Amino acid sequence: MAKNLFGSSRRKLTLLYSIVMIVFLAVLIFVMHKTMEWAITSEQARELMDTASNVAEAEEYFNQHPELALDDSVAYKSTNDRLFFYVFDDDGCLLNFARASFRIEPFILDTIRKRNVAEGEVVVLSKPGSDGSSKACIMMTAQRVKNDDSSASQTVYVGKDVTAMYNGMEKATYALAFLGFLALIVAAMVGHILSGRAMVPLKQAYEKQRQFAADASHELRTPLAVVMASAELLQNDPSIQSPFLKQVIEDVRDEVKKMTKLVSDLLVVARSDNKVLKVRPQNFNLSSLIEQTARLMQPLADQKHIEVKAAGLPKVEIQADEQKIRQLVLILVDNAVKYTPEGGRVSVEYRPAEKGKVRFAVIDTGIGIAKEDQAKVFARFYRVDKARSREMGGNGLGLAIAQEIVHLHKGRISIQSELGKGTTFLVELRTKMKP
């Protein structure tokens, strides 16, 4: 059990560390990608705006000096440079240009015709690929050319082919993601190793605590037995007539009984942790065992006027450890009687089960257990109402031991409860134990 506990804790620590690293790396890659994108686009936008201003100023100058003619070999050159511009008048006539690559020029002219580029803004355009995909490949801006009267009748469109830059940024992002994945694997391995080392002192401390509980429980049994025997001798001593002394002896005897039960329960838990608890299967009648065990609780039930019904059960033969199953039934019936108010009812009955299995339920009309507490009732030393549990002699180990017994028999135990209406503990066991 301890091995499973520490193994589970180690796995949880490794998983938590890995999740933290995944989130951290994802945020880091996203931030770096956005930073690279901002750095590239902002610089390219600044260059485009400067170029657009320069071309607009040149066009204004030529408009003011029509006697200056542009050399056609310069004005209408075809170029593969990434930076390009086109000057159109308001009627859509092309006045001047430095052509873009033939690969993207039709797309650029179509964009200009549709007026998808606003004046004074830089836009990133995606040119559809032959396979239907699209990539951000062109940055463009527009600026109006002023006339002498400050009116504008021409527009300069300046753009730049940034396909290579975006491709490079995409490759850099993939490279970062790959490196982040490798870093995550290394971080997970390191986290697993570190969590294992962190568990070593905790495991050692737990082993020492567990061994101490086992040794202390074993050593306390003898002196408690001596104290109990002495209290019983004093209780039966006719020379003691004082009511006060008799009450003191009775109180000592009751407290020793509680201590003996606690020590016995602690010893069972310690043996369970040490894997010392063994199952000695034998064939017996489960119905008879339940009826006999329920009769043992009848005196306590009679004190509270509680009806205990466990008779008339159909005969069911099972193969299990008779002593441990008896202890299991005793814990469940005792728990039901303790937490059922006066005039209540406790019953044990069979429930339908799969072939090769038997299922019985211990039902009470007691105080019930809240839903938020139901998942914790099998935890060691857990008590829903601590004050009431101490008053009734509970130590918080009974249901933990019951669950351990059921698990030793490869069975299942569950709880159904509602506050103020009672509780049902459902136990499922195999009729024959597998070797």
DOTIVEX-114494 format. One record per residue (C-alpha): residue in three letters; x, y, z negated. Coordinates in nm, 3 decimals, always signed. Example, Ala and Ser with C-alpha at 12.3 -4.5 7.8 and 13.67 -1.06 7.14 Angstrom:
+------+---------+---------+---------+
: resn :       u :       v :       w :
+------+---------+---------+---------+
:  ALA :  +1.230 :  -0.450 :  -0.780 :
:  SER :  +1.367 :  -0.106 :  -0.714 :
+------+---------+---------+---------+
***
This chain:
+------+---------+---------+---------+
: resn :       u :       v :       w :
+------+---------+---------+---------+
:  MET :  +0.000 :  +0.000 :  +0.000 :
:  ALA :  +0.284 :  +0.237 :  -0.090 :
:  LYS :  +0.460 :  +0.155 :  +0.236 :
:  ASN :  +0.145 :  +0.236 :  +0.431 :
:  LEU :  +0.099 :  +0.556 :  +0.229 :
:  PHE :  +0.451 :  +0.686 :  +0.294 :
:  GLY :  +0.445 :  +0.565 :  +0.656 :
:  SER :  +0.121 :  +0.753 :  +0.711 :
:  SER :  +0.260 :  +1.067 :  +0.543 :
:  ARG :  +0.571 :  +1.050 :  +0.760 :
:  ARG :  +0.365 :  +1.016 :  +1.075 :
:  LYS :  +0.148 :  +1.309 :  +0.969 :
:  LEU :  +0.454 :  +1.527 :  +0.903 :
:  THR :  +0.604 :  +1.434 :  +1.241 :
:  LEU :  +0.273 :  +1.502 :  +1.418 :
:  LEU :  +0.231 :  +1.836 :  +1.240 :
:  TYR :  +0.588 :  +1.938 :  +1.326 :
:  SER :  +0.535 :  +1.836 :  +1.690 :
:  ILE :  +0.208 :  +2.031 :  +1.715 :
:  VAL :  +0.375 :  +2.341 :  +1.573 :
:  MET :  +0.659 :  +2.303 :  +1.824 :
:  ILE :  +0.415 :  +2.251 :  +2.114 :
:  VAL :  +0.225 :  +2.568 :  +2.025 :
:  PHE :  +0.548 :  +2.762 :  +1.976 :
:  LEU :  +0.697 :  +2.647 :  +2.308 :
:  ALA :  +0.370 :  +2.707 :  +2.496 :
:  VAL :  +0.350 :  +3.063 :  +2.361 :
:  LEU :  +0.720 :  +3.119 :  +2.433 :
:  ILE :  +0.690 :  +2.997 :  +2.795 :
:  PHE :  +0.374 :  +3.202 :  +2.850 :
:  VAL :  +0.536 :  +3.518 :  +2.710 :
:  MET :  +0.854 :  +3.464 :  +2.914 :
:  HIS :  +0.649 :  +3.405 :  +3.231 :
:  LYS :  +0.447 :  +3.722 :  +3.175 :
:  THR :  +0.765 :  +3.914 :  +3.094 :
:  MET :  +0.932 :  +3.802 :  +3.417 :
:  GLU :  +0.617 :  +3.883 :  +3.612 :
:  TRP :  +0.598 :  +4.229 :  +3.457 :
:  ALA :  +0.968 :  +4.294 :  +3.519 :
:  ILE :  +0.944 :  +4.192 :  +3.885 :
:  THR :  +0.615 :  +4.362 :  +3.970 :
:  SER :  +0.689 :  +4.686 :  +3.786 :
:  GLU :  +1.023 :  +4.729 :  +3.961 :
:  GLN :  +0.879 :  +4.642 :  +4.300 :
:  ALA :  +0.583 :  +4.876 :  +4.239 :
:  ARG :  +0.821 :  +5.161 :  +4.160 :
:  GLU :  +1.016 :  +5.093 :  +4.479 :
:  LEU :  +0.698 :  +5.084 :  +4.687 :
:  MET :  +0.567 :  +5.409 :  +4.541 :
:  ASP :  +0.899 :  +5.583 :  +4.610 :
:  THR :  +0.906 :  +5.450 :  +4.966 :
:  ALA :  +0.545 :  +5.553 :  +5.026 :
:  SER :  +0.626 :  +5.906 :  +4.907 :
:  ASN :  +0.932 :  +5.925 :  +5.132 :
:  VAL :  +0.743 :  +5.802 :  +5.439 :
:  ALA :  +0.451 :  +6.039 :  +5.367 :
:  GLU :  +0.692 :  +6.332 :  +5.337 :
:  ALA :  +0.859 :  +6.233 :  +5.664 :
:  GLU :  +0.521 :  +6.212 :  +5.838 :
:  GLU :  +0.423 :  +6.552 :  +5.701 :
:  TYR :  +0.747 :  +6.696 :  +5.836 :
:  PHE :  +0.691 :  +6.549 :  +6.183 :
:  ASN :  +0.330 :  +6.672 :  +6.180 :
:  GLN :  +0.455 :  +7.023 :  +6.106 :
:  HIS :  +0.719 :  +6.996 :  +6.381 :
:  PRO :  +0.552 :  +6.826 :  +6.676 :
:  GLU :  +0.841 :  +6.927 :  +6.901 :
:  LEU :  +1.046 :  +6.655 :  +6.735 :
:  ALA :  +0.979 :  +6.326 :  +6.911 :
:  LEU :  +1.050 :  +5.988 :  +6.759 :
:  ASP :  +1.269 :  +5.753 :  +6.952 :
:  ASP :  +1.049 :  +5.462 :  +7.055 :
:  SER :  +1.335 :  +5.226 :  +7.002 :
:  VAL :  +1.337 :  +5.329 :  +6.638 :
:  ALA :  +0.967 :  +5.394 :  +6.578 :
:  TYR :  +0.842 :  +5.072 :  +6.721 :
:  LYS :  +1.117 :  +4.834 :  +6.624 :
:  SER :  +1.041 :  +4.477 :  +6.518 :
:  THR :  +1.215 :  +4.379 :  +6.201 :
:  ASN :  +1.230 :  +4.090 :  +5.957 :
:  ASP :  +1.312 :  +4.318 :  +5.664 :
:  ARG :  +1.097 :  +4.262 :  +5.361 :
:  LEU :  +1.010 :  +4.632 :  +5.331 :
:  PHE :  +0.769 :  +4.768 :  +5.592 :
:  PHE :  +0.524 :  +5.055 :  +5.653 :
:  TYR :  +0.238 :  +5.149 :  +5.886 :
:  VAL :  +0.091 :  +5.496 :  +5.945 :
:  PHE :  -0.271 :  +5.522 :  +6.063 :
:  ASP :  -0.491 :  +5.819 :  +6.129 :
:  ASP :  -0.853 :  +5.834 :  +6.015 :
:  ASP :  -0.969 :  +5.697 :  +6.351 :
:  GLY :  -0.765 :  +5.381 :  +6.298 :
:  CYS :  -0.494 :  +5.462 :  +6.550 :
:  LEU :  -0.142 :  +5.343 :  +6.467 :
:  LEU :  +0.093 :  +5.641 :  +6.468 :
:  ASN :  +0.417 :  +5.501 :  +6.332 :
:  PHE :  +0.547 :  +5.189 :  +6.169 :
:  ALA :  +0.838 :  +4.969 :  +6.065 :
:  ARG :  +0.698 :  +4.627 :  +6.140 :
:  ALA :  +0.674 :  +4.345 :  +5.894 :
:  SER :  +0.768 :  +3.988 :  +5.979 :
:  PHE :  +0.556 :  +3.828 :  +6.249 :
:  ARG :  +0.467 :  +3.563 :  +5.989 :
:  ILE :  +0.269 :  +3.806 :  +5.777 :
:  GLU :  +0.191 :  +4.100 :  +6.006 :
:  PRO :  -0.159 :  +3.981 :  +6.116 :
:  PHE :  -0.258 :  +3.937 :  +5.754 :
:  ILE :  -0.128 :  +4.286 :  +5.667 :
:  LEU :  -0.310 :  +4.457 :  +5.951 :
:  ASP :  -0.630 :  +4.273 :  +5.862 :
:  THR :  -0.594 :  +4.389 :  +5.500 :
:  ILE :  -0.543 :  +4.750 :  +5.612 :
:  ARG :  -0.844 :  +4.730 :  +5.844 :
:  LYS :  -1.062 :  +4.609 :  +5.556 :
:  ARG :  -0.929 :  +4.892 :  +5.338 :
:  ASN :  -0.834 :  +4.656 :  +5.055 :
:  VAL :  -0.549 :  +4.884 :  +4.946 :
:  ALA :  -0.649 :  +5.189 :  +4.743 :
:  GLU :  -0.447 :  +5.510 :  +4.747 :
:  GLY :  -0.194 :  +5.544 :  +4.467 :
:  GLU :  -0.235 :  +5.185 :  +4.347 :
:  VAL :  -0.007 :  +4.886 :  +4.392 :
:  VAL :  -0.181 :  +4.560 :  +4.472 :
:  VAL :  -0.047 :  +4.207 :  +4.502 :
:  LEU :  -0.202 :  +4.019 :  +4.793 :
:  SER :  -0.216 :  +3.645 :  +4.844 :
:  LYS :  -0.179 :  +3.513 :  +5.194 :
:  PRO :  -0.360 :  +3.180 :  +5.248 :
:  GLY :  -0.126 :  +2.897 :  +5.343 :
:  SER :  -0.176 :  +2.639 :  +5.612 :
:  ASP :  -0.270 :  +2.380 :  +5.348 :
:  GLY :  -0.543 :  +2.601 :  +5.202 :
:  SER :  -0.334 :  +2.713 :  +4.904 :
:  SER :  -0.256 :  +3.077 :  +4.834 :
:  LYS :  +0.049 :  +3.246 :  +4.691 :
:  ALA :  +0.115 :  +3.602 :  +4.584 :
:  CYS :  +0.348 :  +3.713 :  +4.860 :
:  ILE :  +0.286 :  +4.079 :  +4.947 :
:  MET :  +0.284 :  +4.398 :  +4.742 :
:  MET :  +0.130 :  +4.705 :  +4.904 :
:  THR :  +0.039 :  +5.062 :  +4.826 :
:  ALA :  -0.116 :  +5.351 :  +5.024 :
:  GLN :  -0.069 :  +5.727 :  +5.027 :
:  ARG :  -0.238 :  +6.006 :  +5.225 :
:  VAL :  -0.032 :  +6.239 :  +5.445 :
:  LYS :  -0.105 :  +6.610 :  +5.383 :
:  ASN :  -0.160 :  +6.858 :  +5.668 :
:  ASP :  -0.076 :  +7.228 :  +5.665 :
:  ASP :  -0.412 :  +7.311 :  +5.513 :
:  SER :  -0.362 :  +7.045 :  +5.244 :
:  SER :  -0.618 :  +6.821 :  +5.408 :
:  ALA :  -0.536 :  +6.459 :  +5.484 :
:  SER :  -0.599 :  +6.283 :  +5.813 :
:  GLN :  -0.336 :  +6.009 :  +5.798 :
:  THR :  -0.258 :  +5.723 :  +5.564 :
:  VAL :  +0.075 :  +5.554 :  +5.500 :
:  TYR :  +0.067 :  +5.188 :  +5.403 :
:  VAL :  +0.391 :  +5.060 :  +5.254 :
:  GLY :  +0.447 :  +4.702 :  +5.157 :
:  LYS :  +0.707 :  +4.445 :  +5.069 :
:  ASP :  +0.730 :  +4.070 :  +5.116 :
:  VAL :  +0.788 :  +3.935 :  +4.765 :
:  THR :  +0.726 :  +3.569 :  +4.843 :
:  ALA :  +1.080 :  +3.469 :  +4.756 :
:  MET :  +1.063 :  +3.655 :  +4.425 :
:  TYR :  +0.736 :  +3.490 :  +4.324 :
:  ASN :  +0.865 :  +3.151 :  +4.431 :
:  GLY :  +1.172 :  +3.208 :  +4.223 :
:  MET :  +0.961 :  +3.308 :  +3.924 :
:  GLU :  +0.745 :  +2.997 :  +3.970 :
:  LYS :  +1.054 :  +2.775 :  +3.981 :
:  ALA :  +1.191 :  +2.948 :  +3.672 :
:  THR :  +0.861 :  +2.883 :  +3.491 :
:  TYR :  +0.869 :  +2.515 :  +3.586 :
:  ALA :  +1.230 :  +2.495 :  +3.472 :
:  LEU :  +1.136 :  +2.654 :  +3.140 :
:  ALA :  +0.846 :  +2.411 :  +3.099 :
:  PHE :  +1.076 :  +2.115 :  +3.168 :
:  LEU :  +1.337 :  +2.241 :  +2.925 :
:  GLY :  +1.060 :  +2.305 :  +2.672 :
:  PHE :  +0.939 :  +1.946 :  +2.715 :
:  LEU :  +1.291 :  +1.814 :  +2.657 :
:  ALA :  +1.324 :  +2.043 :  +2.355 :
:  LEU :  +0.992 :  +1.911 :  +2.225 :
:  ILE :  +1.112 :  +1.550 :  +2.251 :
:  VAL :  +1.433 :  +1.637 :  +2.069 :
:  ALA :  +1.237 :  +1.837 :  +1.808 :
:  ALA :  +0.995 :  +1.546 :  +1.754 :
:  MET :  +1.286 :  +1.304 :  +1.705 :
:  VAL :  +1.460 :  +1.544 :  +1.467 :
:  GLY :  +1.131 :  +1.603 :  +1.284 :
:  HIS :  +1.077 :  +1.228 :  +1.249 :
:  ILE :  +1.426 :  +1.182 :  +1.106 :
:  LEU :  +1.396 :  +1.482 :  +0.872 :
:  SER :  +1.050 :  +1.378 :  +0.753 :
:  GLY :  +1.188 :  +1.031 :  +0.681 :
:  ARG :  +1.469 :  +1.182 :  +0.475 :
:  ALA :  +1.224 :  +1.409 :  +0.296 :
:  MET :  +1.020 :  +1.102 :  +0.202 :
:  VAL :  +1.315 :  +0.919 :  +0.045 :
:  PRO :  +1.315 :  +1.104 :  -0.292 :
:  LEU :  +0.933 :  +1.100 :  -0.300 :
:  LYS :  +0.929 :  +0.727 :  -0.233 :
:  GLN :  +1.191 :  +0.665 :  -0.500 :
:  ALA :  +0.997 :  +0.873 :  -0.751 :
:  TYR :  +0.676 :  +0.689 :  -0.659 :
:  GLU :  +0.848 :  +0.349 :  -0.699 :
:  LYS :  +0.979 :  +0.448 :  -1.041 :
:  GLN :  +0.637 :  +0.574 :  -1.148 :
:  ARG :  +0.471 :  +0.258 :  -1.023 :
:  GLN :  +0.724 :  +0.035 :  -1.196 :
:  PHE :  +0.683 :  +0.234 :  -1.517 :
:  ALA :  +0.304 :  +0.190 :  -1.502 :
:  ALA :  +0.347 :  -0.186 :  -1.451 :
:  ASP :  +0.603 :  -0.221 :  -1.731 :
:  ALA :  +0.412 :  +0.002 :  -1.973 :
:  SER :  +0.085 :  -0.179 :  -1.906 :
:  HIS :  +0.247 :  -0.514 :  -1.961 :
:  GLU :  +0.425 :  -0.407 :  -2.280 :
:  LEU :  +0.116 :  -0.239 :  -2.429 :
:  ARG :  -0.099 :  -0.551 :  -2.409 :
:  THR :  +0.069 :  -0.725 :  -2.705 :
:  PRO :  +0.054 :  -0.436 :  -2.958 :
:  LEU :  -0.303 :  -0.358 :  -2.855 :
:  ALA :  -0.397 :  -0.722 :  -2.911 :
:  VAL :  -0.238 :  -0.705 :  -3.257 :
:  VAL :  -0.424 :  -0.382 :  -3.341 :
:  MET :  -0.751 :  -0.534 :  -3.218 :
:  ALA :  -0.699 :  -0.848 :  -3.428 :
:  SER :  -0.616 :  -0.636 :  -3.733 :
:  ALA :  -0.927 :  -0.418 :  -3.681 :
:  GLU :  -1.147 :  -0.730 :  -3.655 :
:  LEU :  -0.995 :  -0.874 :  -3.975 :
:  LEU :  -1.060 :  -0.549 :  -4.157 :
:  GLN :  -1.410 :  -0.535 :  -4.018 :
:  ASN :  -1.481 :  -0.882 :  -4.159 :
:  ASP :  -1.312 :  -0.816 :  -4.493 :
:  PRO :  -1.587 :  -0.827 :  -4.761 :
:  SER :  -1.376 :  -0.623 :  -5.003 :
:  ILE :  -1.421 :  -0.312 :  -4.790 :
:  GLN :  -1.752 :  -0.165 :  -4.899 :
:  SER :  -1.701 :  +0.204 :  -4.823 :
:  PRO :  -1.927 :  +0.317 :  -4.534 :
:  PHE :  -1.663 :  +0.570 :  -4.435 :
:  LEU :  -1.389 :  +0.306 :  -4.406 :
:  LYS :  -1.621 :  +0.075 :  -4.213 :
:  GLN :  -1.697 :  +0.355 :  -3.967 :
:  VAL :  -1.325 :  +0.429 :  -3.927 :
:  ILE :  -1.252 :  +0.063 :  -3.857 :
:  GLU :  -1.539 :  +0.046 :  -3.607 :
:  ASP :  -1.408 :  +0.360 :  -3.432 :
:  VAL :  -1.055 :  +0.214 :  -3.418 :
:  ARG :  -1.192 :  -0.109 :  -3.272 :
:  ASP :  -1.390 :  +0.078 :  -3.004 :
:  GLU :  -1.094 :  +0.290 :  -2.903 :
:  VAL :  -0.865 :  -0.014 :  -2.887 :
:  LYS :  -1.119 :  -0.186 :  -2.662 :
:  LYS :  -1.114 :  +0.117 :  -2.431 :
:  MET :  -0.734 :  +0.122 :  -2.434 :
:  THR :  -0.719 :  -0.250 :  -2.363 :
:  LYS :  -0.949 :  -0.211 :  -2.063 :
:  LEU :  -0.745 :  +0.085 :  -1.933 :
:  VAL :  -0.419 :  -0.108 :  -1.970 :
:  SER :  -0.572 :  -0.409 :  -1.798 :
:  ASP :  -0.693 :  -0.192 :  -1.509 :
:  LEU :  -0.353 :  -0.022 :  -1.480 :
:  LEU :  -0.186 :  -0.361 :  -1.467 :
:  VAL :  -0.419 :  -0.471 :  -1.186 :
:  VAL :  -0.341 :  -0.153 :  -0.991 :
:  ALA :  +0.034 :  -0.192 :  -1.046 :
:  ARG :  +0.025 :  -0.554 :  -0.933 :
:  SER :  -0.173 :  -0.450 :  -0.629 :
:  ASP :  +0.092 :  -0.191 :  -0.536 :
:  ASN :  +0.367 :  -0.449 :  -0.585 :
:  LYS :  +0.180 :  -0.699 :  -0.367 :
:  VAL :  +0.172 :  -0.937 :  -0.663 :
:  LEU :  -0.203 :  -0.983 :  -0.655 :
:  LYS :  -0.277 :  -1.316 :  -0.489 :
:  VAL :  -0.605 :  -1.462 :  -0.376 :
:  ARG :  -0.675 :  -1.818 :  -0.489 :
:  PRO :  -0.967 :  -1.922 :  -0.272 :
:  GLN :  -1.212 :  -2.188 :  -0.383 :
:  ASN :  -1.568 :  -2.279 :  -0.294 :
:  PHE :  -1.839 :  -2.158 :  -0.531 :
:  ASN :  -2.199 :  -2.042 :  -0.538 :
:  LEU :  -2.203 :  -1.662 :  -0.506 :
:  SER :  -2.566 :  -1.638 :  -0.622 :
:  SER :  -2.491 :  -1.814 :  -0.951 :
:  LEU :  -2.185 :  -1.596 :  -1.007 :
:  ILE :  -2.388 :  -1.276 :  -0.953 :
:  GLU :  -2.664 :  -1.392 :  -1.189 :
:  GLN :  -2.414 :  -1.492 :  -1.463 :
:  THR :  -2.223 :  -1.164 :  -1.434 :
:  ALA :  -2.544 :  -0.960 :  -1.444 :
:  ARG :  -2.648 :  -1.139 :  -1.765 :
:  LEU :  -2.325 :  -1.020 :  -1.928 :
:  MET :  -2.440 :  -0.663 :  -1.874 :
:  GLN :  -2.788 :  -0.725 :  -2.014 :
:  PRO :  -2.707 :  -0.620 :  -2.374 :
:  LEU :  -2.576 :  -0.282 :  -2.255 :
:  ALA :  -2.875 :  -0.246 :  -2.025 :
:  ASP :  -3.118 :  -0.329 :  -2.307 :
:  GLN :  -2.975 :  -0.047 :  -2.517 :
:  LYS :  -3.085 :  +0.197 :  -2.244 :
:  HIS :  -3.405 :  +0.009 :  -2.158 :
:  ILE :  -3.274 :  -0.057 :  -1.806 :
:  GLU :  -3.412 :  -0.345 :  -1.605 :
:  VAL :  -3.137 :  -0.557 :  -1.443 :
:  LYS :  -3.267 :  -0.776 :  -1.165 :
:  ALA :  -3.029 :  -1.032 :  -1.013 :
:  ALA :  -3.220 :  -1.361 :  -1.047 :
:  GLY :  -3.381 :  -1.570 :  -0.775 :
:  LEU :  -3.114 :  -1.501 :  -0.513 :
:  PRO :  -3.090 :  -1.757 :  -0.229 :
:  LYS :  -2.803 :  -2.000 :  -0.272 :
:  VAL :  -2.493 :  -1.889 :  -0.077 :
:  GLU :  -2.166 :  -2.085 :  -0.080 :
:  ILE :  -1.852 :  -1.885 :  -0.008 :
:  GLN :  -1.479 :  -1.948 :  -0.017 :
:  ALA :  -1.301 :  -1.679 :  -0.218 :
:  ASP :  -1.119 :  -1.605 :  -0.543 :
:  GLU :  -1.395 :  -1.666 :  -0.797 :
:  GLN :  -1.236 :  -1.465 :  -1.078 :
:  LYS :  -1.178 :  -1.160 :  -0.860 :
:  ILE :  -1.528 :  -1.171 :  -0.711 :
:  ARG :  -1.666 :  -1.196 :  -1.065 :
:  GLN :  -1.461 :  -0.889 :  -1.159 :
:  LEU :  -1.591 :  -0.710 :  -0.849 :
:  VAL :  -1.956 :  -0.779 :  -0.935 :
:  LEU :  -1.895 :  -0.685 :  -1.299 :
:  ILE :  -1.741 :  -0.350 :  -1.200 :
:  LEU :  -2.030 :  -0.261 :  -0.968 :
:  VAL :  -2.308 :  -0.368 :  -1.207 :
:  ASP :  -2.134 :  -0.203 :  -1.504 :
:  ASN :  -2.093 :  +0.118 :  -1.303 :
:  ALA :  -2.463 :  +0.108 :  -1.205 :
:  VAL :  -2.581 :  +0.056 :  -1.564 :
:  LYS :  -2.357 :  +0.332 :  -1.700 :
:  TYR :  -2.483 :  +0.593 :  -1.458 :
:  THR :  -2.850 :  +0.500 :  -1.465 :
:  PRO :  -3.061 :  +0.694 :  -1.717 :
:  GLU :  -3.288 :  +0.523 :  -1.970 :
:  GLY :  -3.583 :  +0.342 :  -1.821 :
:  GLY :  -3.411 :  +0.298 :  -1.485 :
:  ARG :  -3.353 :  -0.010 :  -1.276 :
:  VAL :  -3.047 :  -0.195 :  -1.142 :
:  SER :  -3.078 :  -0.476 :  -0.890 :
:  VAL :  -2.855 :  -0.701 :  -0.681 :
:  GLU :  -2.986 :  -0.834 :  -0.352 :
:  TYR :  -2.866 :  -0.986 :  -0.028 :
:  ARG :  -2.873 :  -0.798 :  +0.300 :
:  PRO :  -2.870 :  -0.934 :  +0.657 :
:  ALA :  -2.517 :  -1.013 :  +0.779 :
:  GLU :  -2.339 :  -1.153 :  +1.081 :
:  LYS :  -2.274 :  -1.523 :  +1.110 :
:  GLY :  -1.989 :  -1.632 :  +0.886 :
:  LYS :  -2.034 :  -1.335 :  +0.654 :
:  VAL :  -2.238 :  -1.251 :  +0.346 :
:  ARG :  -2.353 :  -0.907 :  +0.240 :
:  PHE :  -2.489 :  -0.807 :  -0.098 :
:  ALA :  -2.592 :  -0.471 :  -0.243 :
:  VAL :  -2.585 :  -0.336 :  -0.597 :
:  ILE :  -2.865 :  -0.078 :  -0.622 :
:  ASP :  -2.946 :  +0.160 :  -0.905 :
:  THR :  -3.189 :  +0.443 :  -0.970 :
:  GLY :  -2.921 :  +0.653 :  -1.137 :
:  ILE :  -2.797 :  +1.008 :  -1.102 :
:  GLY :  -2.660 :  +0.960 :  -0.750 :
:  ILE :  -2.345 :  +1.099 :  -0.591 :
:  ALA :  -2.315 :  +1.411 :  -0.375 :
:  LYS :  -2.214 :  +1.361 :  -0.012 :
:  GLU :  -1.889 :  +1.554 :  -0.057 :
:  ASP :  -1.786 :  +1.315 :  -0.338 :
:  GLN :  -1.883 :  +0.987 :  -0.173 :
:  ALA :  -1.560 :  +0.961 :  +0.029 :
:  LYS :  -1.353 :  +1.004 :  -0.291 :
:  VAL :  -1.521 :  +0.761 :  -0.532 :
:  PHE :  -1.279 :  +0.480 :  -0.441 :
:  ALA :  -0.974 :  +0.695 :  -0.515 :
:  ARG :  -0.780 :  +0.613 :  -0.830 :
:  PHE :  -0.867 :  +0.816 :  -1.139 :
:  TYR :  -1.131 :  +1.010 :  -0.946 :
:  ARG :  -1.446 :  +1.081 :  -1.147 :
:  VAL :  -1.738 :  +1.280 :  -1.014 :
:  ASP :  -1.839 :  +1.404 :  -1.360 :
:  LYS :  -1.525 :  +1.387 :  -1.573 :
:  ALA :  -1.698 :  +1.485 :  -1.898 :
:  ARG :  -1.973 :  +1.228 :  -1.855 :
:  SER :  -1.724 :  +0.959 :  -1.746 :
:  ARG :  -1.518 :  +1.006 :  -2.062 :
:  GLU :  -1.836 :  +0.992 :  -2.269 :
:  MET :  -1.924 :  +0.659 :  -2.109 :
:  GLY :  -1.573 :  +0.517 :  -2.131 :
:  GLY :  -1.485 :  +0.545 :  -1.764 :
:  ASN :  -1.123 :  +0.580 :  -1.654 :
:  GLY :  -1.166 :  +0.626 :  -1.280 :
:  LEU :  -1.004 :  +0.294 :  -1.185 :
:  GLY :  -1.304 :  +0.060 :  -1.162 :
:  LEU :  -1.413 :  +0.139 :  -0.806 :
:  ALA :  -1.051 :  +0.158 :  -0.687 :
:  ILE :  -0.999 :  -0.197 :  -0.817 :
:  ALA :  -1.329 :  -0.307 :  -0.660 :
:  GLN :  -1.215 :  -0.176 :  -0.324 :
:  GLU :  -0.878 :  -0.351 :  -0.365 :
:  ILE :  -1.050 :  -0.683 :  -0.436 :
:  VAL :  -1.270 :  -0.646 :  -0.129 :
:  HIS :  -0.970 :  -0.562 :  +0.089 :
:  LEU :  -0.779 :  -0.863 :  -0.047 :
:  HIS :  -1.066 :  -1.075 :  +0.085 :
:  LYS :  -1.060 :  -0.894 :  +0.423 :
:  GLY :  -1.405 :  -0.752 :  +0.354 :
:  ARG :  -1.569 :  -0.411 :  +0.347 :
:  ILE :  -1.730 :  -0.197 :  +0.080 :
:  SER :  -1.936 :  +0.116 :  +0.141 :
:  ILE :  -2.160 :  +0.355 :  -0.049 :
:  GLN :  -2.499 :  +0.509 :  +0.016 :
:  SER :  -2.622 :  +0.764 :  -0.233 :
:  GLU :  -2.846 :  +1.064 :  -0.286 :
:  LEU :  -2.841 :  +1.298 :  -0.581 :
:  GLY :  -3.118 :  +1.222 :  -0.827 :
:  LYS :  -3.235 :  +0.912 :  -0.639 :
:  GLY :  -2.966 :  +0.654 :  -0.704 :
:  THR :  -2.672 :  +0.477 :  -0.541 :
:  THR :  -2.622 :  +0.161 :  -0.338 :
:  PHE :  -2.285 :  -0.014 :  -0.308 :
:  LEU :  -2.279 :  -0.251 :  -0.011 :
:  VAL :  -2.019 :  -0.534 :  -0.004 :
:  GLU :  -1.950 :  -0.757 :  +0.293 :
:  LEU :  -1.737 :  -1.074 :  +0.256 :
:  ARG :  -1.648 :  -1.368 :  +0.472 :
:  THR :  -1.804 :  -1.698 :  +0.373 :
:  LYS :  -1.474 :  -1.871 :  +0.454 :
:  MET :  -1.130 :  -1.720 :  +0.418 :
:  LYS :  -0.894 :  -1.751 :  +0.711 :
:  PRO :  -0.550 :  -1.892 :  +0.630 :
+------+---------+---------+---------+
***
